[in-house]
Amino acid sequence: MNSFHSWSTKLFYISCLLIVAGMMLIDVARAIASIGMILMAVSGIIYTSINWKACKSKFGIEYFALIGIFIMLLPSFFYSENKDYLFERWQIALPFLILPIIWMKGPFLQLKETFSIYAFFIVCVSLVAVHAFVFYLLHLDAVNELYLHSQVMPTLVTHHPTFSLMTAFGTFIGWTLFNVSFHFKYPKTEKYLWAILALFLFIFTHVFSVRIGLLALYGLIFLQVFIFIIRKKQVLNGLIALIIILGTGAGILFLSPTFSNKIINTNEDLEAMKSDGSANNKSLASRMISYKNAFEITKQTSWLIGCGLGDIRDLNTQIFREKYPDVTKPIIPHNQFLFLLAATGILGFLMFLILWIYPLWKFKKIAHPFLWGIYTLMLLAFQVEAVLETQLGVAFCIFFILLGIQTTIASQKQTSIS
């Protein structure tokens, strides 16, 4: 029995690593993340079957809250005409149903195991960033030109907003692992490895120059400084560190041609908005139109229940065609809250907000920095992206919320034992 227990725990751990690797390779080997989720489900079933009493003790409202995020999307079936798009949205959101059930019933991970998964993530995201950075150095002029046309340097993860969130989160992870001196075998060497990777990802996020990534990065930096000041009660040292970080970041941005070109492109977007010019191929202008469309759709349909998850894309595209016919690539509302407001109304929006924030609220006094970190990251990302409307965004969000919960629980157990 003990051998099966150990085997299922190892399988669960391996499945976590596969899901992380699958996020990085989602555009070249989509099956890896799926295989990871299947193995995770298998390990959960095995663990449950041999250790039912332990599983019952793990039931927590935080898991049911996350499951509720998927369930709240189901009523759209009754008032959405485009069932194909509705089923596509359900399929993308499915990890919110499956993964919390598995983590609720599956094996416990020890603190060192959860830290090692974060370590694996930062190594993976750093490798992808190195690949992109080397490509950039070999094609400087061509890549710099992309930034004048609302594009960015090519990466293995083609959805650049989510990848920029990954690099920002990787920076936060590296600094946190450095602070806790996490290591596998060589304490001093590995401790500084996390600091080096964090510094590299800090620089890369600036050179990558994706607005959402920079916003998330500095949100996490302010969070880290705040945690430092609260725990160490060293206000002056915390403020000095913040000034140094801000100065370093400003210096990198000033020297980076990608950021300079991004500023030129942003200014062109702003001028187009001021003069009511064409928003075609203008990311910022198109984004602002998508925000207006969310309110217009809600106004035309129902403030209470929205237009229905299945119809939001069609209604949004229709407004683009009628009012902005020059825009060749209509985009859905690039704000997760506004997207849900238009699709599910005020009821859906409030339900999502309560369900999504509940796990952090439950652990607010004991939440591990990794849990605070992912929530800070996603809260900022939701303002400028509909992160949960992509398969990668959903996987990234739900996986690290669940891992953050597990890390918080494991940290408290270790503290109580010691």
C-alpha positions in Angstrom: 0.0 0.0 0.0 2.8 2.4 0.9 4.6 1.7 -2.4 1.4 2.7 -4.3 1.1 5.8 -2.2 4.7 6.8 -2.9 4.3 5.9 -6.6 1.1 8.0 -7.0 2.8 11.0 -5.3 5.8 10.8 -7.7 3.5 10.5 -10.7 1.6 13.6 -9.5 4.9 15.5 -9.1 6.1 14.4 -12.6 2.7 15.5 -14.1 3.3 19.0 -12.6 6.6 19.2 -14.4 5.0 18.0 -17.6 2.3 20.7 -17.4 5.0 23.4 -16.9 7.0 22.1 -19.8 3.8 21.9 -21.8 3.1 25.6 -21.2 6.5 26.5 -22.8 6.0 24.1 -25.7 2.3 24.7 -26.3 2.8 25.9 -29.8 5.2 23.1 -30.9 4.1 20.2 -28.8 0.6 20.8 -27.5 0.2 17.2 -26.3 2.7 17.6 -23.5 0.5 19.6 -21.3 -2.5 17.3 -22.0 -0.4 14.3 -21.1 0.6 16.0 -17.9 -3.1 16.6 -17.0 -4.0 13.0 -17.8 -1.2 11.7 -15.6 -2.2 14.1 -12.9 -5.8 12.7 -13.1 -4.5 9.1 -13.0 -2.3 9.8 -9.9 -5.2 11.5 -8.2 -7.5 8.5 -8.8 -4.8 6.1 -7.5 -4.2 8.2 -4.5 -7.9 8.5 -3.7 -8.5 4.8 -4.1 -5.8 3.8 -1.6 -6.1 6.7 0.8 -9.8 7.8 0.9 -9.8 9.1 4.5 -6.9 11.4 3.9 -8.7 12.7 0.8 -11.8 13.5 2.7 -9.8 15.7 5.1 -8.5 17.7 2.1 -11.9 19.1 1.0 -11.7 22.8 1.1 -14.0 25.6 -0.1 -11.1 27.2 -2.0 -11.2 24.3 -4.4 -14.9 24.5 -4.9 -14.6 28.2 -5.5 -12.3 27.6 -8.4 -14.6 24.9 -9.7 -17.4 27.5 -9.5 -15.6 29.6 -12.1 -16.3 27.0 -14.7 -19.8 26.3 -13.5 -20.8 29.9 -13.7 -20.2 29.7 -17.5 -22.8 27.0 -18.0 -26.0 29.1 -17.8 -24.9 30.8 -21.0 -26.1 27.7 -22.8 -29.7 28.8 -22.4 -29.3 32.2 -24.1 -26.4 31.9 -26.5 -27.2 31.3 -30.2 -23.6 30.5 -31.2 -23.2 27.1 -29.5 -19.9 26.3 -31.3 -18.2 29.3 -29.8 -19.8 28.6 -26.5 -18.4 25.0 -26.5 -15.0 26.4 -27.5 -15.1 28.7 -24.4 -16.1 25.8 -22.2 -13.3 23.7 -23.5 -10.7 26.4 -22.8 -12.1 26.9 -19.3 -12.2 23.1 -18.5 -9.0 23.1 -16.4 -11.0 25.2 -13.8 -13.3 22.2 -13.4 -10.7 19.3 -13.6 -7.6 20.5 -11.9 -9.1 21.7 -8.6 -10.8 18.4 -8.2 -7.5 16.6 -8.8 -5.6 18.8 -6.4 -8.4 18.5 -3.8 -8.2 14.7 -3.9 -4.6 14.1 -5.0 -1.4 13.7 -3.0 0.1 16.4 -0.8 3.3 17.9 -2.1 6.0 18.8 0.5 7.4 22.3 0.6 10.6 21.3 -1.1 8.7 19.6 -3.9 6.6 22.7 -4.6 9.7 24.9 -4.6 11.3 22.6 -7.0 8.4 22.9 -9.4 8.8 26.7 -9.3 12.5 26.2 -9.9 11.8 24.1 -12.9 9.4 26.8 -14.2 12.1 29.5 -13.9 14.6 27.4 -15.7 12.2 26.6 -18.5 11.1 30.2 -19.0 14.7 31.3 -18.9 15.6 28.9 -21.7 12.8 30.1 -23.9 13.8 33.7 -23.1 17.5 32.9 -24.0 16.4 31.4 -27.3 14.4 34.6 -28.1 17.2 36.9 -27.0 19.8 35.1 -29.1 17.5 35.4 -32.1 17.1 39.1 -31.4 20.8 39.6 -31.2 21.2 37.9 -34.6 18.4 39.9 -36.2 18.6 43.3 -34.5 17.3 45.5 -37.2 14.5 43.2 -38.3 13.2 42.6 -34.8 13.5 46.3 -33.9 11.4 47.1 -36.9 8.7 44.8 -35.7 8.1 47.0 -32.6 7.1 49.9 -34.9 4.2 47.8 -36.2 2.7 46.6 -32.9 4.7 43.3 -33.0 7.4 41.9 -30.8 10.4 39.6 -31.1 9.5 36.0 -32.0 9.4 33.4 -29.1 8.6 29.8 -28.8 5.5 30.8 -26.9 3.8 32.8 -29.6 1.2 34.4 -27.4 3.5 37.2 -26.3 1.3 38.8 -23.6 1.1 35.5 -21.6 4.8 34.9 -22.2 5.7 38.3 -20.8 3.6 37.4 -17.7 5.7 34.3 -17.4 9.0 36.2 -17.5 7.7 38.7 -15.0 6.5 35.8 -12.7 9.8 34.0 -13.3 11.7 37.1 -12.0 9.6 37.1 -8.9 10.1 33.3 -8.4 13.9 33.6 -8.8 14.1 36.4 -6.2 11.9 34.4 -3.8 13.9 31.2 -4.2 17.1 33.2 -3.6 15.7 34.7 -0.4 14.7 31.3 1.0 18.1 29.8 -0.1 16.3 27.0 -1.9 18.7 24.3 -3.3 18.8 20.7 -4.4 22.4 19.8 -3.6 24.7 22.8 -3.6 23.3 25.6 -1.3 25.6 28.5 -2.2 25.8 27.8 -5.9 22.1 27.2 -6.5 21.1 30.1 -4.3 22.9 32.6 -6.6 21.7 30.7 -9.7 18.2 31.8 -8.9 19.4 35.4 -8.4 21.2 35.3 -11.8 18.1 33.9 -13.6 15.9 36.5 -11.9 18.2 39.3 -13.1 18.3 37.9 -16.6 14.5 37.7 -16.8 14.2 41.2 -15.3 16.4 42.5 -18.1 14.7 40.4 -20.8 11.2 41.6 -19.7 12.4 45.1 -20.3 13.9 44.3 -23.7 10.9 42.3 -24.7 8.9 45.5 -24.0 5.4 44.1 -23.8 3.3 46.5 -21.8 1.4 43.8 -19.8 4.7 42.2 -18.8 6.2 45.4 -17.5 3.1 46.3 -15.6 3.0 42.8 -14.0 6.8 43.0 -13.3 6.6 46.2 -11.4 3.5 45.2 -9.6 5.4 42.2 -8.3 8.4 44.3 -7.4 6.2 46.6 -5.3 4.7 43.6 -3.7 8.1 42.1 -2.8 9.3 45.4 -1.4 6.1 45.7 0.6 6.5 42.2 2.0 10.2 43.0 2.9 9.2 46.2 4.7 6.4 44.5 6.6 8.4 41.4 7.6 11.8 43.1 8.3 10.4 46.4 9.4 13.1 48.2 7.4 11.3 51.0 5.6 14.4 52.9 4.6 16.3 49.9 3.2 13.1 48.8 1.3 12.7 52.3 -0.3 16.4 52.4 -1.2 16.1 48.9 -2.9 13.0 50.1 -4.7 14.8 53.2 -6.0 17.7 51.1 -7.2 15.4 48.7 -9.0 13.4 51.5 -10.6 16.6 53.3 -11.7 18.0 50.1 -13.1 14.8 49.3 -15.0 14.6 52.9 -16.4 18.2 52.6 -17.6 17.5 49.4 -19.4 14.4 50.8 -21.0 16.3 54.0 -22.0 19.1 51.9 -23.7 16.7 49.4 -25.3 15.8 50.1 -29.0 12.8 47.8 -28.7 11.3 50.0 -26.0 12.1 53.1 -28.0 10.3 51.8 -31.0 7.4 50.6 -28.7 7.1 54.2 -27.5 7.0 55.5 -31.0 4.3 52.9 -31.9 2.3 53.8 -28.7 2.4 57.5 -29.5 1.1 56.7 -33.0 -1.7 54.8 -31.4 -2.5 57.7 -29.1 -2.5 60.2 -31.9 -4.9 58.0 -33.9 -7.2 57.9 -30.9 -7.1 61.7 -30.4 -7.7 62.4 -34.1 -10.3 59.7 -34.6 -7.9 58.1 -37.1 -7.9 54.6 -38.3 -7.4 52.0 -35.5 -6.3 49.3 -38.0 -3.1 47.6 -36.9 -3.0 49.9 -33.9 -3.0 47.7 -30.8 -3.8 50.3 -28.2 -6.5 52.0 -30.3 -8.1 48.6 -31.0 -7.9 47.7 -27.4 -9.8 50.9 -26.4 -12.5 50.2 -29.0 -12.9 46.7 -27.5 -13.5 48.2 -24.1 -16.2 50.4 -25.5 -17.7 47.5 -27.3 -18.0 45.5 -24.0 -20.2 48.2 -22.5 -22.1 48.6 -25.8 -22.9 44.9 -25.9 -24.0 44.9 -22.2 -26.2 47.9 -22.9 -27.8 46.3 -26.0 -28.5 42.9 -24.3 -28.7 42.7 -20.5 -26.8 44.3 -17.7 -28.0 41.5 -15.4 -26.9 38.4 -17.4 -25.0 39.7 -20.4 -25.3 38.6 -24.0 -24.3 35.0 -23.4 -20.7 33.6 -23.6 -21.4 32.1 -27.0 -22.5 35.3 -28.7 -20.0 37.9 -27.4 -17.5 37.4 -30.3 -20.2 37.7 -32.9 -21.7 40.9 -31.3 -18.3 42.4 -30.9 -17.3 41.7 -34.5 -20.6 43.2 -35.7 -19.9 46.5 -33.8 -16.4 46.6 -35.3 -17.8 46.1 -38.8 -20.5 48.7 -38.4 -18.5 51.4 -36.6 -14.9 50.7 -37.5 -15.0 49.0 -40.9 -11.3 49.8 -41.5 -10.2 47.4 -38.7 -9.3 44.2 -40.4 -8.7 42.2 -37.2 -11.4 42.8 -34.6 -10.3 41.8 -31.1 -12.5 40.6 -28.2 -12.6 43.0 -25.2 -9.0 43.0 -23.9 -10.0 43.1 -20.2 -11.0 40.0 -18.4 -13.6 41.8 -16.2 -15.2 43.7 -19.1 -15.3 40.5 -21.2 -17.2 38.7 -18.4 -19.4 41.7 -17.8 -20.5 41.7 -21.5 -20.8 37.9 -21.7 -22.4 37.1 -18.3 -23.6 40.4 -17.0 -23.2 41.9 -13.5 -24.3 38.6 -11.9 -21.5 36.7 -13.7 -18.9 39.4 -13.1 -19.6 39.6 -9.3 -19.7 35.8 -9.1 -16.4 35.5 -10.8 -14.8 38.1 -8.6 -15.9 36.4 -5.4 -15.0 32.9 -6.6 -11.6 33.9 -8.0 -10.5 35.9 -5.0 -11.8 33.5 -2.3 -8.7 31.2 -2.1 -6.4 34.2 -1.4 -9.0 35.7 1.0 -9.1 32.4 3.0 -5.3 32.2 3.4 -4.8 36.0 3.6 -2.9 35.9 6.9 -0.7 32.9 6.1 -0.6 33.0 2.3 2.8 32.3 0.9 4.4 35.0 -1.3 4.0 32.7 -4.3 0.2 32.7 -3.8 0.2 36.5 -3.3 2.4 36.8 -6.4 0.2 34.9 -8.8 -2.8 36.8 -7.7 -1.1 40.2 -8.0 0.2 39.2 -11.5 -3.3 38.0 -12.7 -5.1 41.0 -11.2 -2.9 43.4 -13.1 -3.1 41.2 -16.3 -6.9 41.1 -16.2 -6.9 44.9 -16.6 -5.4 44.8 -20.1 -5.9 41.2 -21.3 -8.7 38.6 -21.4 -6.1 36.2 -20.1 -8.6 33.4 -19.4 -9.9 33.3 -22.9 -6.7 31.5 -24.1 -5.7 27.9 -23.4 -2.3 29.0 -22.2 -3.7 31.7 -20.0 -6.1 29.4 -18.3 -3.4 26.7 -17.7 -1.0 29.2 -16.3 -3.5 30.9 -14.0 -5.2 27.8 -12.5 -2.0 25.8 -12.2 -0.1 28.4 -10.2 -3.0 29.3 -8.0 -3.3 25.7 -7.1 0.4 25.3 -6.6 0.4 28.5 -4.5 -2.4 27.0 -2.3 -0.4 23.8 -1.9 2.8 25.8 -1.1 0.9 27.8 1.6 -0.4 24.7 3.2 3.0 22.9 3.0 4.7 25.9 4.5 2.3 26.1 7.4 2.8 22.4 8.1 6.5 22.7 8.1 6.3 25.7 10.4 4.1 23.9 12.9 6.4 20.9 12.9 9.5 22.9 13.5 
